[in-house]
Amino acid sequence: MQKHLRWLIVFLLFIATGLSFLDRQVLSIAILKIQEEFRITDVQYGLINTSFLISYAIMFTLGGWLIDRVGGKLGLALSVGIWSVANSLHAVMNSFTQLLTFRFFLGMGEGGCFPGAAWTVYRWFDKKERALANGIAIGGSAIGAVVAPPLTIWLSTNYGWRGGFLIPGLIGIAWVIIWLFIPWKKENLVADEPSEIITTETIPFLTLLRQKATWVFIVIRFLLDPVFYFMMFWIPKYLSSVRNVPFEQIGSLFWIPFLALGIANIAGGWFSGQLIAFNFSVDKARKTVMGIAAILTLAAPAIEWVSSVHIAVALMAVFMFAHGFWITNYITAISDMFGQKATSTVVGLSGTAGAVSGLLLNPLMGVVIQQYSYRPLWIASGLLYPFAFVLLLVLIPKIEALSLNTTRVDSNKRLSEIER
């Protein structure tokens, strides 16, 4: 029963991360109708997106900190509940101010999704299965990105643009109800050490900031997240303006790299777990997969020089496959080092760093593209992952559990949360 329950939880995490990417992308398609109806300008649309990114960046850290204290069950229920209600409210918006506000709350809820998923996987899976479980859990985000455009168009065609927000929002609310009904008994939970099953301690925030490993993970995410945002936001424009792909055909190509990402999230976790099964240390297993990923990203600069658009898209798929290998083991490495007491906080801190970096550098990407070309960005995309991997090797010689000073919390409160 325990094994089936664990994988049911991973499946629900897969749905949650899928909804997070689906819900944030609905607006990029619905805005075409919304702008016509409410006369929202491109400048206002930019402010709406900024509203989401600001709350998302802030809540990545605050949400992670909160989840490390209240646990994944309650923390994720709050996170998914807030963004699902916010997404549903998009369906009743009647002004720019309302859309700006609802977008802010959407980002606030979504900020806790990935820290909560990482915390939950750590508590339910040991080191041999943890990477695979993480891969499945975060793999939903890639699938959400794949299905968002066609699903949004179908919903908007059949139920209007408001239905494109309302129906996914209601699905999210239903997810919360199902999630809360799952029994989290202390005997079901898994830990690398028996003493971890029930904790009465938490890690002070300043203690985490004094750890070199915390800053290494933050810097790596700050360096690499803009590359992912570049792939996510600029591929359609690149295919149109550089590769001369007709608008109608972009959708038939854009999903391919994200499907590769979803496959790699799961495959990268499985591969890492298999290496541990073959007596690789946790350190060697995680770094082996991340090293392979860094090598694969070197294919990115070739995208600019190949003549065939299909080969270019195939190389994009290779790059996104590499990112899937990387991010699954990157998040799992954080949980390997920081454990249940701080995994969510550190994942949150690094996620905030990535969001802030993307917020700052995305306008610069536009300047580079407009004034020069996409070439420098493809070259940077291919070099940054190997550079980040070298940083990891040098600054974190061994991925292993850290010994961290803790403070006491109410043990009865924590026990009651676990048993719920």
N, C-alpha and C positions, 0 to 999 in steps of 0.2 A: 504493500500500500504506500509506504513511504517513497519508494522509487517513482511510482506513478504520480504521486502528488508533487514531487520535485519537478518532474518534467511538465506537468500541467502548469505549474508556476512559471516555468521558463516560457511556455507557449503564451501565457498571458502577458509576460514581459515583452515578447515578440510583438504581440498585438498593440501593446502600449507604445512602444517605440515607433511602430508603424503608424499609429494614429498621430503621434507627435509630428512626424514629417508630413503626413497627409494634411493635417489641420493647418500647418503653417504655409503650405503651398497652395491651398485653395484660393487664397486671395490673389495670387499672381495671375490666375486665369479669370476669376470673377471680377477683377478690377476693370476689365474692359467694359463690362456691363454697368458696373457701379459708377465709373467715370461719366458715362453717358447720362445716367439717371440723376446723379447728384452734382455734376459739374466739378468733380474733384480734379485739381490740377496735378501735373506730374510732380511739382514741388511738394504739394500736400501728400502725394503718395509716398514720396521719399521720406517725409516726416513720419508717416504711418509705419513704414518699415523700421525707421530708427527707433520709434517707440517700442516696438517688439524687441529689437536687439538690446536696448538698454536694460529693460526688465529681465530679459533672458540672461544677459551677462551677470547682472547682480544676483539673480536667484540661483544661478548655477552654484555659487559659493554658499549663499544663505540656505538654499534648499539642501545642499549636501551636509552642511553643519546641522540642520534641523533633523535630517534623516538619521545621522549618526547618534542622535539623542532620543528620538521617538521610535526608531526602527523603520524597516522597509514597508511593513504592512500599512501602518497609519500614514507614513510619509508619502508613499506612492498614491494612496487613496486621495489624500489632499491635493497632491500635484495634478493627477489626472482629472480629479473632480473640478478643480479651479479652471484648468484650461478647457475642459469640455463645456462647462457652463459659459465661459467666455466665448468659445467658438459658436455655441448656439445663439448667443446674444448678437453675433454678427448678423444673424438672419432677421433681426428686428431693427437694425440701425437705420437712422434717417438723417444723419448728418456726418460731416467730417469729424466733429468733436467726439461723437459717439464711437465712430470707427477707430479713432486714435486711442480712446480709452479702452475699448474691448481688446484692441491689439496689445496694449500694455499688459492687461491681465492674462492674455494668452501666453505671452512670454514669461510672465511670472509663474504660471503653472508649469510650463514646459521646462523651466530651468531645473526642476527637481527630478526629471525623468531619468536621465542617465546615471546620476549619482545614486538614485534609489534602486535602479536595476543592478548596478555594481554591488551595492550593499546586500541586496537580496540573494544574488548569486553566491556571494561569499558565504552567507549563512547556511545555504542549502547544499553546497557542493564542496567536496574536498579538492585538493590541488590537482588531482589527476583528471577530474571532469570539469574543473572550474573554467578553463579557457573555452572549451566547447560550449558550455552553458552560456558564457558571456557572449560568444559569437552568435549563438541563436538569438539571445536577448536583444543585442544591438542590431542584429541583421534585419529586424523588422523595419528599421529606419530606411534602409535601402529599398526594401520592397514598397514602403510607403511612398518613397520618391518615384518609384516606377509606376505605381498605379494612380498616383494623384492626378496627372493631367487627363487621362481618358475617363477616370471615374468622375472627376469634377465636371467635365464636359457633358457626360451622360446625365448626371444629376441635374445640372443646370438646364439641359434640354428638356428633361421630363418634369422637373419640379421647380424650375426657375433658379436664379443664382442664389436666392435665399435658402433653397433646399440644399444647395451644395455645402452650406455651413451647418444647417440644422441637423441633417441626418447623421453626419459624422459626429457631431456634438452629442446627440442622443446615444449613439453607440458607445461613446466614451463614458457617459453616465451609467449605462448598463454595465460596462466593464468594471466600474468602481463597485457596484452592488455585488457582482460575482466575486471580485477580489476580496471584499470584506467577509464573505461567507466561507472562505477557505480557512480551515483550522490550522493555526500555527502553534502546535504543541511543542514544548521544549524538547521532548524526546525525538521529534522529527528532524530537528536541526542538526547540521553537520559542521564540524570544525576540525582544523588540523590538530588542535590540542583539546583534550576533554575539558580543561578548565575554561575554555572559551565559550562553552555552551551557554552559561549564564554569566553575564558581566555586571559588576557593580561599579565600573570605572569608565571614565571617558577621558579623552586626550584634550588638554587645554589648547585653544587655538594658537596661542603664542608659541607653545611647545612645537607644534607642527611647523610653524614658520621658521623655527630655528634649525630645522632639519635640512641638510643639504639636498637630500633626495626629493623633498617637497619642491624645492626650487628647480631642480633638474626637470621634473615632470612638468612644472609650469612653463619653463622656457621652451621645452620641446613642443608643447601644445601651442605656445605663442608663435613659434616658427612655422608650424605645419598647418594649422587650421586655415590660414589664408589661402593655402594651396587648394585645400578641399573646397573652400568657398568659390575660388576661381573656377574650379571644375563644375561646380553646381550652378553658378550664376551666369557664366560666360560661354559655356559650350554652345547653347542655341545661337547666340549672336555670332560666334566664331564660324559655325557651320553656315550661317546665312551670308555674312559679309565677306568671309575669306574663301570658303569652299563653294559658295554660290548654290547652296542647297535650298530648294524652294520651301516656303513656309509650311506647306502641306506635308512635306516629307521629313521635316525636322523631328516631329514626334515619333516617326518610325525608327529613328536612329538614337534619339536622346536617351531612351530607356536602357539601351544595351550596356553602357558603362555602369549604371546603377544596379543592374541585375548581376553583373560581375562582382560588384561590391558586396551585395547580399550573399552571394555564394562564398566569397572569400571570408566574410565574417565568420561563417560557420566552419568552413574548411580550415581556416587559420587556427581556430580554437581546437578542432579535432586533431590537427597535425601536432600542435603543441602537447596535447594530452597523450598522443601516441608516443612522442619522444620521451615523455616521463615514464610511460609504461615500459619503454625499452631502456630504463635505468639512466636516462639523462637527468641531471639535476634540474630543479626549477629554473635556476639562472641560465643554464645552457639551453634549455628547451625554449624559453621565451626569447632569448637573444638570437637563437638560430633562426626562428621564424621571422623575427623583426629584421635580421640581416638579409634574409632572402627578399623580404619586402623592399628594403632599401636598394638592393641591386636591381630589382624589377622596375623601380621608378626611373631608372636611368634611360628607359625607353621614351620618356616624355619629350625630350627635345626633338626626337625624330618626327614627332607629329607635324612640326612646322615644315619639314622638308619632303615628306612622302607626297607623291602626286595623286594617289587615289584617296578619295574621301572615305571609302570603306576601310582601307588600311589605317587611315588616321583614326577612325572610330574604334578599330580593333586595338590600336595602341592606347587610346583612352581607356578602353576596357582593361587592358593589362595594367595600366596605372591604377585604376580604381580597385582592381583585384589586389594589387600590392597594398593599397591603403587599407583594405579590409583585413589582410594579414596583419598589418601593423597595428591598427587601432584596437583590435581584439586583444592582442597580447600586451599592448601598452596599458590598457585598462586592467587587465588581469595582473600585470606586474605591480600595479599600484596596490591591488588587494593583497598580493603576496607579501608586500613589504609593510603595509599599514594595518592589515587585519580589519576586524569588524568595528574597532573603536574609532577608526579615522579614514577608512577607505572612501566613504561617501564625501567627506569634507575635502580630501585631496583631489578626487575626481572633479568635485565642484570647483575648486580653486583653479585647476588646470583648464576646465571648460570655460570659466570666466576669462582666463587669459586668452584663450583661443577666440572667444567671441569679441573681446575688446580689440584684439589684433585684426580680426576680420573687419570690424567696424572702422578701424583707422586706415587699413590698407586697401579696402575695396575701392574707395574713390581714387587712390593713387593708381590702381590697376587701370581705371578708366583713362587717366591721363597718359599712362604709358601706351595704351592701345591707340588712343586718339593721336598722340604726337609721334609715335614710332610704329609699333606693330605688336603682335602677340608673341613674337619670337623671344624677347627677354623673359616673359612669363613662363613659357614652356621650358626654357633653359633652367630657370630658378626652380620650377616644379621638379625637374629631374635631379637637381643637386642638393636640395634641402633635406630630403630624407636620409641620404648617406651621411650628410653632415650631422644631422640629429642623432644618427646611430653611433657615430664616433663619439659624440658628447655622452651618450648613454654608456658606452664602453669605458670611457675614461673616468667619468664622474660617479658612476655607480658600478664599481668593479664586480659586485655580486648582488644579485636580486635575492634577498632573504628577509625574513621577518625582523623588523627593527624593535629594539627595546626602548620603549617610550615611557616617560613619566606620566602618571595618570592622576586624576582626582576622583573622589568618591561621589556617587550619585545615589539616589533612592533605590535600593535594590528591590523593594517590594513593587515599586512603580514599573521598573524594567521587567521584572518577572511577570507581572500581570500583562504587560504589553506583548511579551513573547508568547504567553499562553493564549492570547487572543488570536 
